[in-house]
């Protein structure tokens, strides 16, 4: 198998309402099954998403919640669901004193481009809109798909058998991200080549009129990620115990799991009242409440006249709703 990426030179500077397809077509010869890769920056420029001011001036408006802070770096979850430094706001390759915000709906942008390409060329291609992202535990950055149309964004190998007869349990290559990374090798960061054509994976391209789930399918929902906060931010959020901060910690553990972790860490024995309620002595270590919150359990009122053992002042925790 051969998979190639070609990024043409000669793309003009893109401005508001510029026709991206018109800028691309003189530079490439498309074939059915190609994947057209477009940087989010030129999509944003064409959609009027260039703003005055520094990145910090627009960070709050583009942020759904802060994931972590470390010095001048702020990692946030955007309203798209993406987790990016500075909400993906970029101040490079743009006039001084300006910044580029991400497209409002990258999947919708990809769909429009795909439909326009089909109408003008008759070619059935997939489209990927890309942005640059860092990776946990890894230095450097790579491009990922933040928008996609007409493309199978992830393959599913679960249940298949390898050459040795081993059944694959959880194997789902994020092929849209792999295409984005391959395209960036040809585009380069300073090459003024915002378009690329990836050829050789026509099997991933959907029939005309079928746009697929989009790149949003690659975004884990809130609470589904094992690392919903940075290490320091998780400590702060658990101690603060604001109800709105609970979801990124994930689904609540069972009562038995909470009893085990509290006893292991603090040597405090909780009592299981029922599947959704546990109790601790009223004079227990206050850190129990921190551990409970981080595991999806919130303080609960003590029922009038009820008691656990001989203590009417027991602290109670109830499992929150996921």
C-alpha positions as CSV (number, residue, x, y, z in Angstrom):
1,X,0.0,0.0,0.0
2,X,1.1,3.5,-0.8
3,X,-0.3,6.6,0.9
4,X,1.0,10.0,-0.1
5,X,0.5,13.6,0.9
6,X,0.9,16.5,-1.5
7,X,0.8,20.1,-0.4
8,X,0.9,22.7,-3.2
9,X,2.7,26.0,-3.2
10,X,1.2,29.1,-4.6
11,X,-1.8,29.6,-2.3
12,X,-2.7,33.3,-2.0
13,X,-3.3,35.0,1.3
14,X,-6.8,34.2,2.4
15,X,-9.2,36.9,3.7
16,X,-12.8,37.1,4.9
17,X,-15.3,35.5,2.5
18,X,-12.5,34.3,0.1
19,X,-13.4,31.1,-1.8
20,X,-11.2,28.3,-0.5
21,X,-12.2,25.9,-3.3
22,X,-11.3,28.5,-6.0
23,X,-7.9,28.9,-4.3
24,X,-7.2,25.2,-4.2
25,X,-8.4,23.8,-7.5
26,X,-5.9,25.5,-9.9
27,X,-3.1,23.9,-7.8
28,X,-4.2,20.2,-7.6
29,X,-5.7,17.5,-9.7
30,X,-8.2,15.6,-7.6
31,X,-9.3,12.0,-7.9
32,X,-12.2,10.1,-6.4
33,X,-11.2,8.9,-3.0
34,X,-8.7,11.6,-2.2
35,X,-8.8,13.4,1.2
36,X,-8.5,17.2,1.0
37,X,-6.8,18.5,4.2
38,X,-7.2,22.2,5.1
39,X,-5.7,24.0,8.1
40,X,-8.2,25.5,10.4
41,X,-6.4,28.8,10.1
42,X,-7.4,29.4,6.5
43,X,-10.9,28.2,7.2
44,X,-11.1,30.7,10.1
45,X,-9.7,33.5,7.9
46,X,-12.2,32.9,5.2
47,X,-15.0,32.8,7.8
48,X,-14.1,36.1,9.4
49,X,-12.7,34.6,12.6
50,X,-9.6,37.0,12.7
51,X,-9.9,39.3,15.7
52,X,-8.0,42.3,17.1
53,X,-5.9,41.9,20.3
54,X,-3.8,39.2,21.9
55,X,-4.8,35.6,22.5
56,X,-5.4,36.3,26.2
57,X,-8.0,38.9,25.3
58,X,-10.3,36.3,23.8
59,X,-9.4,33.2,25.8
60,X,-12.3,33.5,28.3
61,X,-14.9,33.7,25.5
62,X,-13.6,30.6,23.8
63,X,-13.3,28.5,27.0
64,X,-15.9,26.1,28.3
65,X,-13.7,25.3,31.3
66,X,-10.1,25.4,32.4
67,X,-8.4,22.0,32.4
68,X,-5.0,23.1,33.8
69,X,-2.7,26.0,34.3
70,X,1.0,26.0,34.4
71,X,2.8,29.3,34.4
72,X,1.8,31.2,31.3
73,X,0.2,28.2,29.7
74,X,-3.5,27.6,30.1
75,X,-5.1,24.3,28.8
76,X,-8.8,24.6,28.3
77,X,-11.7,22.6,27.0
78,X,-13.3,24.7,24.2
79,X,-17.0,24.8,23.5
80,X,-16.3,22.4,20.6
81,X,-15.2,19.9,23.3
82,X,-11.5,20.1,22.2
83,X,-8.8,20.3,24.8
84,X,-6.2,22.7,23.6
85,X,-3.7,25.3,24.8
86,X,-5.2,28.8,24.7
87,X,-8.4,27.4,23.2
88,X,-6.7,26.9,19.9
89,X,-6.4,30.7,19.5
90,X,-3.4,31.4,17.2
91,X,-1.3,34.5,16.8
92,X,1.0,33.2,14.1
93,X,0.8,33.8,10.3
94,X,-1.5,36.7,10.9
95,X,-1.0,40.5,11.1
96,X,0.7,41.8,14.3
97,X,-1.9,42.7,16.9
98,X,-4.4,40.1,15.6
99,X,-5.3,36.5,16.5
100,X,-7.2,33.8,14.8
101,X,-10.1,31.9,16.6
102,X,-11.1,28.4,15.6
103,X,-14.0,28.0,13.2
104,X,-17.4,28.1,14.9
105,X,-18.2,24.6,13.6
106,X,-15.3,22.8,11.9
107,X,-17.4,19.8,10.9
108,X,-19.9,22.1,9.2
109,X,-17.0,23.9,7.4
110,X,-15.7,20.6,6.2
111,X,-19.1,19.6,4.9
112,X,-19.5,22.8,2.9
113,X,-16.0,22.4,1.4
114,X,-16.8,18.8,0.4
115,X,-20.1,19.7,-1.2
116,X,-18.5,22.5,-3.1
117,X,-15.6,20.3,-4.3
118,X,-18.1,17.7,-5.6
119,X,-20.2,20.4,-7.3
120,X,-17.3,22.0,-9.1
121,X,-15.2,18.9,-10.0
122,X,-17.5,15.9,-9.8
123,X,-14.9,14.2,-7.6
124,X,-16.0,12.4,-4.4
125,X,-13.4,13.4,-1.8
126,X,-13.2,13.5,2.0
127,X,-12.3,16.7,3.8
128,X,-10.4,17.1,7.0
129,X,-10.0,20.5,8.8
130,X,-6.9,20.4,11.0
131,X,-5.3,22.2,14.0
132,X,-2.2,21.7,16.0
133,X,-2.3,20.1,19.5
134,X,0.1,18.9,22.1
135,X,-0.1,15.4,23.6
136,X,-0.1,14.4,27.3
137,X,3.2,12.7,28.2
138,X,4.8,13.7,24.9
139,X,7.0,16.6,23.9
140,X,6.1,18.5,20.7
141,X,2.9,18.9,18.8
142,X,1.2,17.3,15.9
143,X,-1.8,18.1,13.8
144,X,-5.2,16.6,14.5
145,X,-8.6,16.6,12.8
146,X,-11.0,19.1,14.3
147,X,-13.4,18.9,11.4
148,X,-14.2,16.1,8.9
149,X,-16.8,15.3,6.2
150,X,-17.2,12.3,4.0
151,X,-14.7,10.3,6.0
152,X,-14.6,7.4,8.3
153,X,-12.8,9.2,11.2
154,X,-12.0,6.1,13.2
155,X,-11.6,2.4,12.2
156,X,-13.0,-0.3,14.5
157,X,-10.9,-3.4,14.8
158,X,-12.6,-4.7,17.9
159,X,-13.5,-8.4,17.4
160,X,-11.1,-8.9,14.5
161,X,-8.4,-11.5,14.7
162,X,-4.7,-10.9,14.0
163,X,-2.4,-13.2,12.0
164,X,-1.7,-15.2,15.2
165,X,-5.3,-15.8,16.1
166,X,-5.5,-13.1,18.8
167,X,-8.8,-11.3,19.0
168,X,-8.5,-7.5,19.2
169,X,-10.5,-6.1,22.0
170,X,-10.1,-2.3,21.9
171,X,-8.3,-1.1,18.8
172,X,-9.7,1.9,17.0
173,X,-7.2,3.9,15.0
174,X,-8.1,7.5,14.8
175,X,-7.5,7.7,11.0
176,X,-8.6,11.3,10.6
177,X,-5.9,12.3,13.0
178,X,-3.4,10.2,11.2
179,X,-4.3,11.8,7.9
180,X,-3.9,15.2,9.6
181,X,-0.5,14.4,10.8
182,X,0.6,13.0,7.5
183,X,-0.6,16.1,5.7
184,X,1.3,18.4,8.1
185,X,4.5,16.7,7.1
186,X,4.0,18.0,3.6
187,X,2.5,21.4,4.5
188,X,5.1,22.5,7.1
189,X,4.4,25.2,9.7
190,X,6.1,28.0,7.7
191,X,5.6,26.8,4.2
192,X,2.4,28.8,3.4
193,X,0.9,25.6,2.2
194,X,-2.5,25.4,4.0
195,X,-3.9,22.7,1.7
196,X,-2.9,19.1,1.2
197,X,-4.2,16.1,-0.7
198,X,-3.8,12.7,0.8
199,X,-4.1,9.8,-1.6
200,X,-4.2,6.1,-1.1
201,X,-7.0,5.6,1.5
202,X,-10.1,5.8,-0.7
203,X,-11.5,3.0,1.5
204,X,-12.1,5.6,4.2
205,X,-14.0,8.0,1.9
206,X,-17.8,7.8,2.2
207,X,-20.2,7.9,-0.8
208,X,-21.5,11.3,-2.0
209,X,-24.1,12.7,0.3
210,X,-22.9,10.7,3.3
211,X,-20.8,13.0,5.4
212,X,-20.3,10.7,8.4
213,X,-20.1,11.6,12.1
214,X,-17.5,14.3,11.7
215,X,-14.4,14.9,13.8
216,X,-16.7,15.5,16.8
217,X,-17.0,11.8,17.1
218,X,-13.3,11.7,18.2
219,X,-14.0,14.0,21.2
220,X,-14.5,12.2,24.5
221,X,-17.6,13.5,26.4
222,X,-17.0,15.3,29.7
223,X,-16.3,12.7,32.4
224,X,-15.3,10.1,29.9
225,X,-11.6,11.1,30.0
226,X,-9.4,9.6,32.7
227,X,-7.5,12.9,32.9
228,X,-10.3,15.6,33.0
229,X,-8.0,18.0,35.0
230,X,-4.3,18.6,35.2
231,X,-2.7,17.2,38.3
232,X,-2.6,20.4,40.2
233,X,-6.0,21.5,39.1
234,X,-7.6,18.2,40.2
235,X,-6.4,18.8,43.7
236,X,-7.8,22.3,43.7
237,X,-11.1,21.2,42.3
238,X,-11.5,18.3,44.7
239,X,-10.8,20.4,47.8
240,X,-13.1,23.2,46.5
241,X,-15.8,20.6,45.9
242,X,-18.0,22.9,43.8
243,X,-20.8,20.7,42.3
244,X,-20.2,22.1,38.8
245,X,-16.6,20.8,39.0
246,X,-17.6,17.1,39.6
247,X,-18.3,15.9,36.1
248,X,-14.7,15.9,34.7
249,X,-13.8,13.4,37.5
250,X,-15.9,10.8,35.8
251,X,-18.8,8.6,36.8
252,X,-19.2,7.8,40.5
253,X,-17.5,4.7,41.8
254,X,-19.5,2.1,43.7
255,X,-20.0,2.3,47.5
256,X,-17.6,-0.6,47.9
257,X,-14.9,1.1,45.8
258,X,-15.3,4.3,47.9
259,X,-15.0,2.4,51.1
260,X,-11.9,0.7,49.9
261,X,-10.1,3.8,48.8
262,X,-10.9,5.8,51.9
263,X,-9.7,3.0,54.2
264,X,-6.5,2.5,52.1
265,X,-5.6,6.2,52.0
266,X,-6.9,7.5,55.4
267,X,-7.5,4.3,57.5
268,X,-11.0,5.4,58.0
269,X,-13.8,2.8,57.8
270,X,-17.0,4.0,56.1
271,X,-20.3,2.2,56.6
272,X,-22.4,1.4,53.6
273,X,-26.0,2.5,54.4
274,X,-27.3,1.4,51.0
275,X,-26.0,1.3,47.4
276,X,-26.2,5.1,47.1
277,X,-25.3,6.2,50.6
278,X,-22.2,5.8,52.9
279,X,-21.6,7.2,56.4
280,X,-18.5,8.2,58.4
281,X,-18.1,9.2,62.0
282,X,-18.9,12.9,62.6
283,X,-15.4,13.6,63.9
284,X,-13.7,11.8,60.9
285,X,-10.8,13.2,58.9
286,X,-12.0,16.1,56.7
287,X,-10.0,14.7,53.9
288,X,-12.7,12.0,53.5
289,X,-15.0,14.6,51.9
290,X,-12.2,15.4,49.4
291,X,-11.7,11.8,48.4
292,X,-15.5,11.3,48.2
293,X,-15.9,14.3,45.9
294,X,-13.1,13.1,43.6
295,X,-14.9,9.7,43.4
296,X,-18.3,11.1,42.6
297,X,-19.9,11.2,46.1
298,X,-21.3,14.4,47.5
299,X,-22.3,15.4,51.1
300,X,-25.9,14.3,51.9
301,X,-28.2,15.4,54.8
302,X,-28.6,12.9,57.7
303,X,-32.3,11.7,57.8
304,X,-34.1,13.0,60.8
305,X,-34.2,10.3,63.5
306,X,-32.0,8.0,61.5
307,X,-28.5,7.0,62.7
308,X,-25.7,4.7,61.8
309,X,-24.4,2.7,64.8
310,X,-24.6,4.9,67.9
311,X,-23.8,8.2,66.1
312,X,-26.5,10.6,65.2
313,X,-23.9,13.1,63.9
314,X,-22.5,10.7,61.3
315,X,-21.4,12.4,58.0
316,X,-23.2,11.0,55.0
317,X,-22.3,11.0,51.3
318,X,-24.5,10.2,48.4
319,X,-23.5,9.0,45.0
320,X,-24.0,11.8,42.5
321,X,-25.8,11.3,39.2
322,X,-23.3,10.7,36.4
